[in-house]
Amino acid sequence: MEKIIHKESEADFIQYAFVTLLSLLTFKKIRKLESYRLELKKKREQKDEHYRV
């Protein structure tokens, strides 16, 4: 009985580690997208200023 519980907790740990890793990777991608979006926004604002002058 104890061995089954140990196996389950091991599987839970692996799943937890995998989900954590996945969320970290996704978070990095989101940060990249966010900085890319901000970069585009800055460029757009610069263009707007250029057309105003």
ChimeraX attribute file (.defattr): number of C-alpha atoms within 10 A of each C-alpha:
attribute: neighborCount
match mode: 1-to-1
recipient: residues
	/A:1	5
	/A:2	7
	/A:3	8
	/A:4	9
	/A:5	10
	/A:6	11
	/A:7	11
	/A:8	12
	/A:9	12
	/A:10	12
	/A:11	12
	/A:12	12
	/A:13	12
	/A:14	12
	/A:15	12
	/A:16	12
	/A:17	12
	/A:18	12
	/A:19	12
	/A:20	12
	/A:21	12
	/A:22	12
	/A:23	12
	/A:24	12
	/A:25	12
	/A:26	12
	/A:27	12
	/A:28	12
	/A:29	12
	/A:30	12
	/A:31	12
	/A:32	12
	/A:33	12
	/A:34	12
	/A:35	12
	/A:36	12
	/A:37	12
	/A:38	12
	/A:39	12
	/A:40	12
	/A:41	12
	/A:42	12
	/A:43	12
	/A:44	12
	/A:45	12
	/A:46	12
	/A:47	11
	/A:48	11
	/A:49	10
	/A:50	9
	/A:51	8
	/A:52	7
	/A:53	5
